[in-house]
Amino acid sequence: MQASELRIGCCGFPEPLARYTRSFPVVEVQQTFYQPPQIRTLEKWRVQVEFTLKAWQLITHESSSPTYRRLREKLNEKQLREAGAFRPSAVVLHAWQRTLECARALASRVILFQCPARFTPTDEHKSNLRRFFHEIQKGMEVPAAGEFVYVWEPRGEWPPEEVRALCEELNLVHGVDPLQQLPATRGLGYFRLHGQTGYRYRYHDEDLARLREIAKPFSPCYILFNNLSMLADAKRLLRLIQRM
């Protein structure tokens, strides 16, 4: 694997964007998950760096999620009941359309759908997931089929074979921390490093070397750090690759 096929960066901005882009080719935008910024704000961010982004939480997370504390959108009781878990509802469709607008404003190709641990492999959840992705890949109200890569990060107790089958059926990339669980899909890789023992974990050189080996079959392979020392760890991985 050529170093250029590894796209290393951070989940969020650990330093000002202008400085960040001197070191890294990609960043995963987090603001779009909590409350999508104004389109004109996103358009100002467009620089010589690739943006991937997290889909708005109204698609994936139910209103009981603590992440809704950072939501500024005013939702009525019906919308709160129908938000999240990929439900076939107007509020989820609205959230998808806003996510699309953000992706296009940033010229993003990759959209991450990160699920909470409570999104488990129930029949209802799998039905919602299938319906949502079948519909958006047909275009829904805003044509988008083939325009984006959709990454699904399940965080509940999902059997690997079930994740693999759903990804194949719905044309999804399995977003995963590969040091915790091996990816269920091949081709494009999307790795999110959450810390071996939690957010404060600092990756050891042995961890980074193993990560480099796991990434070899994937092309391209996004490696995005999402821990407290994300900036330092991502830079160390870059230096490791440059020495190889």
Buried (B, 14 or more C-beta within 10 A) or exposed (E): BEEEEBBBBBBBBBEEEEEBBEBBBBBBBBBBBBBBBEBEEBEEBEEEBBBBBBBBBBBBBBBEBEEBEEBEBEBEEEBBBBBBBBBEBEBBBBBBBBBBBBBBBBEBEBBBBBBBEBBBBEEEBBEBBBEBBEBBBEEBEEEBEEBBBBBBBBBEEBEEEEBBEBBEEBBBBBBBBBBEEEBBBEEBBBBBBBBBEEEEBBBEEEBBEBBBEBBEEBBBBBBBBBBBBBBBBBBBBBEBBEEE
